[in-house]
């Protein structure tokens, strides 16, 4: 297929549009005459400490001429030890995003037994929709009130789930981009409702390790029809490597693993995952930094008359009005933020929590733009 015809295929109205994500676009920077290393990226939500030094231990000894272990045995064993859960409940992937696509393929490839409906609690991460649309399924949008505190109508959600019986239900906790964090009773009740209607609840806990007073949902994996997604990419600032995993019952793990290509998780990613899980104090240090810097940003940006939504995650949702305009103005100053228009929140930008010096630079830049 030629390059031109490939573009036509991708942009055809009969094909789904891929989700919009944060992060710096090199082509955009070139158009503005900006160098990648001179730009501060607040558009992604990763650990502000950067990758642990231990991530590189033993990496230089990896024989790149050998295939990676397709079963990720040593990594699974390390995750098992770290979380005190049997390896049969674990599947590592090329980032949690790959695992989202494994779920939609496994549950919607055959239509003989499963409902052709997926439910998504929004506004939220676009890949749930993107993966579902690629499988041609109907999407049930369970959208929160788009005014803070962005609560869902739970009685209505339960009613719609009972009516449409979605095979998969996606919920991000804490949610991206709102930062809403649900307690155990909400998740447990929702899992029961989904299970009663022959569905599976997938809870994306990509940001769980940045929540200060978090509760442990792992026991629900054993008792409920529920799967938990975790992102080591976010936890340990491994964005360039891509690493995540899912926790679910062995039968669910077996069902989705069939669709995962061999060697999906490369040797460097597997070794990096093993290394960082041995660092006992790193995540607590990160939580302390996130708490401090989030409080600083909230105070300073509120003083500039921006509405800052309370977030339990490692990012803030900031009401600026005309998010696209604010993103462009900040980008011209060498700062990238997440325009939340694609989430259905065109008046908001999302700001990841970065090191304190960078947070201070963001505040100073926004102060300049407010005064213009």
Secondary structure, 3 states (H helix, E strand, C coil): CCHHHHHHHHHCCCCCCCCCCCCCCHHHHHHHCCCHHHCEECCCCCCCCCCCHHHHCCHHHCCCCCCCCCCCHHHHHHHHHHHCCCHHHEEEECHHHHHHHHHHHHHHCCCCCCCCEEEEEECCCCHHHHHHHHCCCEEEEEECCCCCCCCCCHHHHHHHHHHHCCCEEEEECCCCCCCCCCCHHHHHHHHHHHHHCCCEEEEECCCHHHCCCCCCCHHHHHHCCEEEEEEHHHHCCCCCCCCEEEECCHHHHHHHHCCCCCCCCCHHHHHHHHHHCCCCCHHHHHHHHHHHHHHHHHHHHHHCCCEEECCCCCEEEEECCCHHHHHHHHHCCCEECEEHHHHCCCCEEEEECCCHHHHHHHHHHHHHHHHC
